[in-house]
Amino acid sequence: MQQSFRSSSAADPWILVVDDDRLMLTIMAGLIRQEGFEKVDQARDGNEALKKFLVRKPPIVFLDIEMPELDGIETLRAIKEFGVSTQVVMISARPTAHRVEAAKEGGAAGFLVKPISQKRIGDAIRACLRRADRIAGDVELFMFS
């Protein structure tokens, strides 16, 4: 059974952005804030991402695939091992068929190709929140029926 790690304020959830490129982190965080989501946390590698994930328990994570130490696919699998309903959107400048398939098999909610526009970020966030609401609703219905 999946746990729902919804933020205390569903209207302004925490969103974690993970990328080893500082400029990309700044750009992504800015685009997310322009879409009206103020609670943005950042990590530069998979290990830092997992630490921040356990503290914030964000309902949405944007996760770069190519990173040193712990790459995005390994980080995705680690997040999903917690059994949470967190929606993970993979990001990459090089979306090979192998990477897209690995992300899908790992439980990613979606895949965005760099460079990423504000509209694509906003659409992805709203789709993830709708999906997380459905999952949380299913869990609650199961628990209380």
CORKAZI-V700831 format. One record per residue. N is the residue number from 1. RES is the residue in one small letter. PSI is psi in whole degrees, -180 to 180 (999 if undefined). Layout:
n={N/N}
res={RES/RES}
psi={PSI/PSI}
//
This chain:
n={1/2/3/4/5/6/7/8/9/10/11/12/13/14/15/16/17/18/19/20/21/22/23/24/25/26/27/28/29/30/31/32/33/34/35/36/37/38/39/40/41/42/43/44/45/46/47/48/49/50/51/52/53/54/55/56/57/58/59/60/61/62/63/64/65/66/67/68/69/70/71/72/73/74/75/76/77/78/79/80/81/82/83/84/85/86/87/88/89/90/91/92/93/94/95/96/97/98/99/100/101/102/103/104/105/106/107/108/109/110/111/112/113/114/115/116/117/118/119/120/121/122/123/124/125/126/127/128/129/130/131/132/133/134/135/136/137/138/139/140/141/142/143/144/145}
res={m/q/q/s/f/r/s/s/s/a/a/d/p/w/i/l/v/v/d/d/d/r/l/m/l/t/i/m/a/g/l/i/r/q/e/g/f/e/k/v/d/q/a/r/d/g/n/e/a/l/k/k/f/l/v/r/k/p/p/i/v/f/l/d/i/e/m/p/e/l/d/g/i/e/t/l/r/a/i/k/e/f/g/v/s/t/q/v/v/m/i/s/a/r/p/t/a/h/r/v/e/a/a/k/e/g/g/a/a/g/f/l/v/k/p/i/s/q/k/r/i/g/d/a/i/r/a/c/l/r/r/a/d/r/i/a/g/d/v/e/l/f/m/f/s}
psi={137/143/149/117/58/145/161/-24/100/-26/-26/74/157/139/128/129/128/119/141/-8/115/-40/-43/-39/-46/-45/-49/-46/-41/-43/-41/-44/-38/-24/0/10/110/-25/89/125/155/148/149/-5/172/-39/-45/-38/-45/-39/-47/-35/-45/-28/-51/-31/56/146/-16/135/129/122/116/147/-47/106/153/166/-91/110/176/-39/-43/-40/-42/-49/-39/-42/-45/-24/-23/-11/23/163/15/133/119/123/118/146/144/147/-16/84/76/159/-38/-44/-44/-44/-42/-39/-44/-47/-30/-8/16/145/-22/-180/124/143/131/146/149/132/162/-41/-44/-39/-50/-45/-42/-43/-49/-39/-41/-41/-40/-44/-42/-38/-42/-43/-46/-40/-41/-41/-45/-43/-43/-42/-33/4/999}
//
